Amino acid sequence: MPLDAEQLAAFRRLAAGLDRIDGEAYAAAGRDPLLPILGLGPARAPLCFFGRDPGADEVRHGQPFVGSSGQLLRAELHRHLAPDVPYSFDEGLRVGAGFFWISTVPYKPLHNKAWSPAVRQRFQPLIQHILSAQWRGGDVITLGNEAFEWFSIGLVGDELAAVREFWRREDKYESSVAVPLRAQGSERILRLHPLPHPSPANARWRPHFPRLLKARLDALLPPA
């Protein structure tokens, strides 16, 4: 489900004001640095995968979640859905087409250093609108701290306290929490199923990521 002209123009306006887009990476790939990297799958996709921001491989291919970390995710998703088919990059894209892929800021930052909270907040209403308008599902797998914390932007009082209390739980990567999604005067409840970021730099959690993801997929995508 592609962006419409108004949505694309809104992304371009926001991106034009960023001073830390990795222009060299986009130029090397022959990609427009103002074009967001998203994977807006079917409106009824059973899961949304929510990440931090794209990396060099995502820029090169113009596809989300296809770098080292994304391949770990896509390979496990492929094993879950097509265990008898050998995995390949193209197979990962094919299987992934049935899901919704998005991130806090869909542009690659310099040196892969996370965008500041202020930038994430700047993009938050537009990302929130995309989620609300173009995806009708309810289950979101978040990857890493920034992706999970994005869903607390704008929350106050008991709602914010509940999300923060959940994040302090030792079993947060095996549990889930409900959060409201509010946009354009409408509201629905999403269920967040957080996972650690599978980056090679995350030495503590990367070895456990396939097991944790498998458990999430087993629970959220039962065999037909």
C-alpha positions in Angstrom: 0.0 0.0 0.0 2.0 3.0 -1.2 2.0 6.5 0.2 -0.4 8.9 -1.4 0.9 12.2 -2.8 0.0 14.2 0.3 1.8 11.8 2.6 4.9 11.6 0.5 5.0 15.4 0.3 4.7 15.6 4.1 7.7 13.2 4.6 9.7 15.2 2.1 9.0 18.4 4.0 10.1 16.9 7.3 13.2 15.3 5.8 14.3 18.5 4.1 14.8 20.0 7.5 17.1 17.3 8.8 20.8 18.0 8.9 22.0 14.5 9.7 20.6 12.5 6.8 23.5 10.4 5.5 23.7 12.1 2.0 26.7 10.1 0.9 25.0 6.8 1.5 22.0 7.9 -0.6 24.3 9.3 -3.3 26.3 6.1 -3.5 23.1 4.1 -3.9 21.6 6.5 -6.4 18.7 7.1 -4.1 16.6 10.2 -3.3 17.6 11.2 0.3 14.1 12.6 0.8 12.2 9.4 -0.1 11.2 7.5 3.0 12.2 3.8 3.3 9.0 2.0 4.4 7.4 -1.3 3.8 3.7 -0.6 3.9 2.1 -4.0 3.4 -1.5 -5.0 3.3 -3.9 -3.0 5.5 -4.9 -6.3 7.2 -1.3 -7.5 7.7 -1.3 -9.6 10.9 1.8 -8.0 12.3 3.6 -4.7 12.2 7.4 -4.7 12.6 8.5 -1.4 14.1 12.2 -0.4 14.1 14.5 2.5 14.8 15.7 3.8 11.4 17.2 2.4 8.1 20.9 1.5 7.6 23.2 1.4 4.6 21.7 -1.8 3.2 18.2 -0.4 3.4 19.3 2.6 1.5 21.1 0.5 -1.2 18.0 -1.7 -1.8 15.3 0.9 -1.0 13.7 -1.7 1.3 13.3 -1.7 5.1 14.8 -4.4 7.4 17.2 -5.9 4.9 20.6 -5.4 6.6 22.3 -7.7 9.0 19.7 -7.2 11.7 16.8 -7.3 9.3 18.0 -10.5 7.7 18.0 -12.2 11.1 14.4 -11.2 11.5 13.3 -12.1 7.9 15.1 -15.4 8.0 13.2 -16.4 11.2 9.9 -15.2 9.7 10.6 -17.2 6.6 11.4 -20.4 8.7 8.1 -19.9 10.4 6.0 -19.5 7.3 7.9 -21.5 4.7 10.1 -24.0 6.5 10.6 -26.2 3.4 11.8 -23.5 1.1 15.5 -22.5 1.2 16.0 -18.9 2.5 17.4 -16.2 0.2 17.3 -12.4 0.1 14.4 -12.5 -2.4 12.5 -15.1 -0.4 12.8 -12.8 2.6 11.3 -10.0 0.7 8.5 -12.3 -0.7 7.5 -13.5 2.7 7.8 -10.1 4.2 5.4 -8.6 1.7 2.5 -9.8 3.8 3.5 -7.7 6.8 3.7 -4.0 7.7 7.2 -2.5 8.2 7.9 1.0 9.6 10.3 2.8 11.8 10.5 5.9 14.1 12.2 7.9 11.3 12.4 6.3 7.9 15.7 8.0 6.9 19.3 6.8 7.5 21.2 9.0 10.0 24.9 9.8 9.7 27.1 7.1 11.3 24.0 5.1 12.1 23.7 7.1 15.3 20.0 7.2 16.4 18.0 10.2 15.6 17.5 12.5 18.6 14.2 12.4 20.6 13.3 15.7 19.1 13.5 14.3 15.6 11.5 11.3 16.5 8.9 13.5 18.0 8.9 15.7 14.8 8.0 12.6 12.7 5.7 11.0 15.3 2.4 12.5 14.1 3.1 11.5 10.5 4.1 7.9 11.4 1.2 7.7 13.7 -1.1 8.8 10.9 0.3 6.2 8.6 -0.2 3.4 11.2 -3.8 4.6 11.9 -4.8 5.2 8.2 -3.1 2.4 6.4 -2.9 -0.6 8.8 -5.8 -2.1 10.5 -3.9 -4.7 12.6 -3.3 -4.7 16.3 0.0 -6.5 17.1 3.3 -4.7 16.8 6.8 -6.2 17.3 9.1 -3.4 18.3 12.9 -3.8 17.9 15.0 -2.0 20.5 14.6 0.7 23.1 13.9 3.6 20.7 11.2 1.8 18.8 9.4 0.7 22.0 9.6 4.2 23.6 8.2 5.8 20.5 4.8 4.5 21.5 4.9 6.4 24.8 5.3 9.8 23.0 2.3 11.9 24.0 1.1 9.6 26.8 0.6 11.0 30.2 -0.6 10.0 33.7 -1.5 6.4 34.2 -1.0 5.4 30.6 2.6 6.6 30.6 3.2 5.1 34.0 2.0 1.7 32.8 4.3 1.7 29.8 7.3 2.7 31.9 6.5 0.1 34.5 6.2 -2.6 31.8 9.6 -1.7 30.4 11.2 -2.2 33.8 10.0 -5.8 33.9 12.7 -8.5 33.5 10.4 -10.5 31.3 9.5 -7.7 28.9 10.8 -9.5 25.9 8.4 -12.4 26.6 5.4 -10.3 27.6 3.2 -7.7 26.0 1.5 -4.4 26.8 -1.4 -2.5 25.4 -1.1 1.1 24.3 -3.5 3.5 22.6 -3.0 4.7 19.0 -4.6 8.1 18.5 -4.7 9.9 15.2 -7.2 12.1 13.4 -9.7 11.9 16.2 -9.8 8.1 16.3 -8.4 5.7 18.7 -7.6 2.0 18.9 -5.6 -0.2 21.1 -2.3 -1.8 19.9 -0.5 -4.7 21.6 3.2 -4.2 21.8 5.5 -7.3 21.8 9.0 -5.8 22.3 12.2 -7.5 21.3 15.8 -6.3 21.8 17.5 -4.8 18.8 19.4 -7.5 16.9 22.3 -5.3 15.9 25.7 -6.8 16.0 26.6 -4.1 18.5 24.1 -5.4 20.9 26.3 -8.2 22.2 24.2 -9.0 25.2 20.9 -9.7 23.3 21.8 -10.6 19.7 22.6 -14.2 20.4 19.1 -14.6 22.0 17.2 -12.7 19.3 16.3 -15.7 17.1 14.9 -17.6 20.1 12.9 -14.6 21.4 11.6 -13.9 17.9 10.6 -17.5 17.3 8.5 -17.4 20.6 6.8 -14.2 19.4 6.0 -15.7 16.0 4.7 -18.9 17.5 2.3 -17.0 19.7 1.2 -14.4 17.1 1.2 -16.4 13.9 -0.1 -19.9 14.7 0.0 -22.4 12.0 -3.1 -22.4 9.7 
